[in-house]
Amino acid sequence: MDRPTIDHRGPEFARLAVEIFEGLRPVFGTEGPVIIFPSSGTGAWEAAIVNTLKPGDKVLMFETGQFASLWKKLAERLGLLVDFVPGDWRRGINPGVVEAKLTEDRQGAVKAVMVVHNETSTGVTSRIPQIRQAIDRARHGALFMVDTISSLASIDYRHAEWGVDVTVGCSQKGFMLPPGLGMNAISDKALAAAKQGGMPRSYWDWEDMLKNNASGFFPYTPATNLLYGLREALVMLREEGLPGVFARHARHAEATRRAVRGWGLEILCAEPTEYSNVLTAVMMPQGHDADAFRAAVLSRFDMSLGVGLAKLAGKVFRIGHVGDLNDLTLLATLAGVEMGLTVAGVPHRAGGTQEAMKFLCDRA
């Protein structure tokens, strides 16, 4: 990324952009278009909504954590009517509830089902194929929109095969980049909805982007240096192979969970089938504050652990095991957590890091 910014109207840039568009499709699991916005993931959320829906449309959403709640807030600000199914932040979306809700909607009032694949605030991964199957069993025509901001390029995801209409992604997790690129993978059904209406939009308009992207350009100034980084990230993912990337994340996630159990602490995610391979949220023992523990780790070992968000503030800390990570990096992280538990006076059993080390050595 540390190189001069080239002319984004010139032939070198066009070659760069075309290479990236082609390289992104396998990562999303689609042969259709993937649009890149100079934005955060929140911008990509907004693009998904304003291109396909209009104020007053009803959408179905699920309270799986802080980021699902933020998507709800965004949808409401844009004038959507949100049926928000409550949750306890320890479990993913129940496909049976999806089916029941849509089966009851005989008039087709629900225009979109909007879900978070991997909830970054909780370490819970919802089962996207089963949700698609639930929509199909209900024989409902709602658009299916999925936030993959913390799962894409880290956990298996298949936009086309799983029947997703809009996939929302971004640069700063599995693509191993700084924030600044928001992405939409789009189905033919979503494109048709955009042509039929949506909301007033300019910056977020898919049509303008697709028209310019066809020749390797953007309708406005792109984030060129981040695109340099994205091209290299795609090379790295191809070199390792996506199955290898997913297996590495699964291995590091299981090692982390074994460490947590070895310490005698509780994993926030209550359903083993929904454990996240991107991060693990760990519950603090009763009477101990997660933020005080995090502060002790940062002060003593210069290591930053994820904070508990919203209703989980002070109750959990989060260990990330995503992106450019290897065994030694993970073990150093887990050793820092274990030393931090001791320094902060948090009740625990010793040896969690050793449990992770044994697992990693046995499966080297």
C-alpha positions in Angstrom: 0.0 0.0 0.0 3.0 2.3 0.6 3.4 3.5 -2.9 2.4 6.5 -5.0 -1.3 7.0 -5.8 -1.8 6.5 -9.5 -4.2 8.3 -11.8 -7.6 6.7 -11.2 -8.6 7.5 -14.8 -5.7 5.9 -16.4 -5.1 2.4 -17.9 -2.9 1.1 -15.0 -5.8 1.8 -12.6 -8.3 0.0 -14.9 -6.1 -3.1 -14.8 -5.9 -3.0 -11.0 -9.6 -2.6 -10.6 -10.5 -5.4 -13.0 -8.1 -7.8 -11.3 -9.7 -7.0 -7.9 -13.3 -7.4 -9.2 -12.3 -10.8 -10.6 -10.5 -11.9 -7.4 -13.3 -10.9 -5.1 -16.0 -13.0 -6.7 -14.6 -16.4 -5.5 -14.2 -15.0 -1.9 -17.8 -14.0 -1.8 -18.8 -17.2 -3.6 -20.5 -15.6 -6.6 -20.0 -15.0 -10.3 -22.1 -11.9 -10.1 -21.0 -8.3 -9.4 -19.2 -7.1 -6.3 -19.3 -3.4 -5.8 -16.6 -1.6 -3.7 -17.4 1.7 -2.0 -14.9 4.0 -0.3 -16.6 3.5 3.1 -16.8 1.6 6.3 -19.1 -1.5 6.5 -21.9 0.8 7.7 -21.8 2.5 4.3 -22.2 -0.9 2.7 -25.2 -1.6 4.9 -26.8 1.7 3.8 -26.1 0.9 0.1 -27.8 -2.4 0.5 -30.9 -0.7 1.9 -31.3 2.4 -0.2 -30.9 0.5 -3.5 -33.5 -2.1 -2.8 -36.1 -0.8 -0.3 -38.2 2.3 0.3 -39.5 4.1 3.4 -42.4 2.2 4.9 -41.2 -1.2 3.8 -41.3 -3.9 6.5 -38.1 -5.9 7.2 -37.4 -8.9 9.5 -34.3 -8.6 11.7 -32.9 -10.5 14.7 -31.2 -9.3 17.9 -28.1 -11.4 17.9 -25.8 -8.7 19.3 -24.6 -5.1 19.0 -24.1 -5.0 15.3 -27.5 -6.5 14.5 -28.9 -3.7 16.8 -26.9 -1.1 14.9 -28.3 -2.4 11.6 -31.8 -2.1 13.0 -31.1 1.5 14.0 -29.8 2.4 10.5 -32.9 0.7 8.9 -35.2 2.7 11.1 -33.5 6.0 10.4 -34.1 5.3 6.7 -37.8 4.8 7.3 -38.1 1.0 7.3 -40.5 -0.7 9.6 -38.4 -3.3 11.5 -39.8 -6.5 13.1 -36.9 -7.1 15.5 -37.0 -10.5 17.0 -35.4 -10.3 20.5 -32.5 -12.5 21.5 -30.2 -13.1 24.5 -26.9 -12.3 22.6 -25.7 -15.9 23.3 -27.3 -17.6 20.3 -27.7 -17.1 16.6 -30.8 -16.9 14.6 -33.3 -19.7 14.9 -34.3 -20.8 11.4 -37.6 -22.1 12.7 -38.6 -18.6 13.9 -37.7 -17.2 10.4 -40.0 -19.8 8.8 -42.8 -19.1 11.2 -42.6 -15.3 10.8 -42.6 -15.5 7.0 -45.4 -18.2 6.9 -47.6 -15.8 8.9 -46.9 -13.0 6.4 -49.4 -14.2 3.8 -49.7 -10.7 2.2 -45.9 -10.5 1.6 -45.5 -7.3 3.8 -41.9 -8.3 4.7 -39.7 -7.1 1.9 -36.3 -8.3 3.3 -34.8 -10.6 5.9 -31.6 -9.0 7.2 -29.2 -10.9 9.3 -25.6 -10.8 10.7 -23.6 -13.9 9.8 -20.9 -13.6 12.5 -21.8 -11.3 15.4 -18.5 -9.6 16.3 -19.8 -8.5 19.7 -20.6 -12.0 20.9 -18.6 -14.6 19.0 -21.8 -16.3 17.7 -22.2 -17.4 14.0 -25.7 -17.8 12.6 -26.5 -20.6 10.1 -27.1 -18.9 6.8 -27.9 -22.0 4.7 -30.6 -23.0 7.2 -32.1 -19.5 7.2 -32.2 -19.6 3.4 -34.0 -23.0 3.6 -36.5 -21.5 6.1 -37.3 -18.7 3.7 -37.8 -21.2 0.9 -40.0 -23.5 3.0 -42.2 -20.5 3.8 -42.4 -19.8 0.0 -41.7 -16.1 0.7 -40.3 -13.6 -1.8 -38.4 -11.4 0.6 -34.9 -10.3 -0.3 -32.2 -12.0 1.8 -29.4 -9.7 3.1 -26.4 -10.9 5.1 -23.7 -8.9 7.0 -20.4 -10.7 6.5 -18.3 -7.9 7.9 -16.4 -10.1 10.3 -16.8 -13.5 8.6 -15.9 -13.0 4.9 -12.5 -14.5 4.0 -12.3 -16.2 7.4 -15.4 -18.5 7.6 -17.0 -20.5 4.8 -19.5 -18.3 3.0 -21.3 -18.8 -0.4 -23.3 -15.9 -1.6 -24.8 -17.6 -4.7 -25.1 -21.2 -3.4 -26.9 -20.0 -0.2 -29.3 -17.8 -2.1 -28.2 -14.5 -0.6 -29.4 -11.4 -2.5 -27.1 -8.8 -0.9 -23.9 -9.6 1.0 -22.4 -6.7 3.0 -18.6 -6.9 3.5 -15.7 -4.6 4.4 -11.9 -4.5 4.4 -10.7 -4.6 8.0 -11.3 -8.2 9.1 -10.6 -11.2 6.9 -9.0 -9.1 4.2 -6.4 -7.9 6.7 -6.6 -4.3 5.7 -7.3 -1.0 7.5 -10.9 0.2 7.4 -12.1 2.1 4.4 -13.6 -0.3 1.8 -17.3 -1.3 2.0 -18.6 -4.1 -0.3 -21.9 -5.3 -1.7 -22.2 -8.6 -3.6 -25.5 -8.5 -5.5 -27.9 -11.1 -6.9 -30.0 -10.7 -10.1 -33.1 -10.4 -7.8 -31.5 -7.5 -5.9 -30.5 -5.8 -9.1 -34.0 -6.0 -10.3 -35.3 -4.5 -7.1 -32.8 -1.6 -7.5 -34.0 -0.9 -11.0 -37.6 -0.9 -9.9 -37.2 1.6 -7.1 -35.3 1.9 -3.8 -34.7 5.2 -2.2 -33.2 8.4 -3.5 -29.4 7.9 -3.7 -26.3 9.2 -5.4 -23.1 8.2 -3.7 -24.5 4.7 -2.9 -26.1 4.1 -6.3 -25.3 0.6 -7.7 -26.2 1.5 -11.3 -23.5 4.2 -11.5 -21.0 2.0 -9.9 -21.7 -1.0 -12.2 -21.6 1.2 -15.3 -18.2 2.5 -14.5 -16.8 -0.7 -13.0 -17.4 -2.5 -16.3 -14.4 -0.7 -17.8 -12.3 -0.8 -14.5 -13.3 2.6 -13.2 -15.4 4.3 -10.5 -17.9 7.2 -10.8 -15.9 9.2 -8.2 -12.4 9.1 -6.6 -11.7 5.6 -5.2 -9.5 4.6 -2.2 -6.6 3.7 -4.5 -4.0 2.8 -1.8 -6.5 0.5 -0.1 -7.1 -1.2 -3.4 -3.4 -1.9 -3.7 -3.7 -3.6 -0.3 -6.9 -5.5 -1.4 -5.1 -6.8 -4.5 -2.3 -8.2 -2.3 -4.8 -9.7 0.2 -6.5 -11.5 -2.6 -3.1 -12.9 -3.7 -2.4 -14.1 -0.2 -5.9 -15.8 0.1 -5.4 -17.5 -3.3 -1.9 -18.7 -2.2 -3.2 -20.3 0.9 -6.5 -21.4 -0.7 -9.8 -20.6 0.9 -10.3 -24.2 2.4 -6.9 -23.7 4.0 -7.8 -20.3 5.3 -11.1 -21.6 6.8 -9.3 -24.6 8.4 -6.6 -22.4 9.9 -9.3 -20.2 11.5 -11.2 -23.2 12.8 -8.0 -24.6 14.3 -7.1 -21.4 16.1 -10.6 -20.9 17.3 -10.8 -24.4 18.8 -7.4 -23.9 20.5 -8.7 -20.6 22.0 -11.9 -22.3 23.3 -9.8 -25.1 24.9 -7.7 -22.4 26.7 -10.9 -20.7 28.0 -12.3 -24.0 29.3 -8.8 -24.8 30.8 -9.0 -21.5 32.8 -12.4 -22.6 34.1 -14.1 -19.6 32.4 -17.3 -19.6 30.3 -17.6 -19.0 26.6 -20.4 -16.5 25.9 -21.8 -18.4 22.9 -24.1 -21.0 24.3 -24.5 -23.3 21.3 -21.4 -25.2 20.2 -22.7 -25.4 16.6 -22.7 -21.6 16.5 -19.2 -21.0 17.9 -17.4 -18.3 15.9 -14.0 -19.2 14.3 -13.2 -15.4 14.1 -13.3 -14.5 17.8 -14.2 -15.8 21.2 -16.1 -13.8 23.8 -15.3 -14.9 27.3 -17.5 -14.2 30.3 -16.0 -12.8 33.5 -16.6 -14.5 36.8 -19.3 -12.9 39.0 -18.1 -9.9 40.8 -15.2 -9.1 38.4 -15.1 -6.4 35.8 -14.0 -7.2 32.3 -12.9 -3.6 31.6 -10.7 -3.5 34.7 -9.1 -6.8 33.6 -8.6 -5.5 30.1 -7.0 -2.4 31.5 -4.6 -4.5 33.6 -3.6 -6.5 30.5 -3.0 -3.4 28.5 -1.0 -1.7 31.2 1.2 -4.7 32.1 1.6 -6.5 28.8 0.8 -3.9 26.1 -1.9 -6.2 24.7 -5.4 -5.0 23.8 -8.3 -7.3 24.2 -11.8 -6.7 22.7 -14.2 -4.8 24.8 -17.7 -5.9 25.8 -20.2 -3.8 23.9 -23.5 -2.3 25.0 -25.3 -4.8 27.3 -22.1 -6.8 27.6 -20.0 -3.9 28.8 -17.9 -5.0 31.8 -19.2 -8.6 31.5 -17.0 -10.1 28.7 -13.7 -9.7 26.9 -13.1 -10.8 23.4 -10.1 -12.6 21.9 -9.7 -12.2 18.2 -8.2 -15.0 16.1 -8.8 -13.6 12.6 -6.8 -12.7 9.5 -3.0 -12.9 9.4 -2.5 -15.1 12.4 -0.3 -18.1 13.2 0.2 -20.5 16.1 2.9 -18.4 17.8 0.9 -15.2 17.7 -2.2 -17.0 19.1 -0.2 -18.6 21.9 1.4 -15.3 22.8 -2.1 -13.8 23.0 -3.4 -16.6 25.2 -0.3 -16.4 27.5 -1.0 -12.7 27.9 -4.6 -13.4 28.9 -3.5 -16.1 31.4 -0.9 -13.8 32.9 -3.4 -11.0 33.0 -5.9 -13.1 34.9 -3.3 -13.7 37.5 -2.2 -10.0 37.7 -5.8 -8.8 37.9 -6.8 -11.3 40.6 -9.4 -13.0 38.5 -10.3 -16.5 39.8 -9.2 -19.1 37.2 -7.3 -22.4 36.8 -3.8 -22.3 35.5 -2.9 -24.2 32.4 -5.3 -23.0 29.7 -2.5 -21.8 27.5 -0.9 -25.3 27.8 -4.2 -26.9 26.7 -4.2 -24.7 23.6 -0.5 -25.5 23.0 -1.2 -29.3 23.2 -4.1 -29.0 20.8 -2.0 -27.1 18.3 1.0 -29.4 18.5 -1.2 -32.5 18.2 -2.7 -31.0 15.0 0.3 -29.3 13.5 
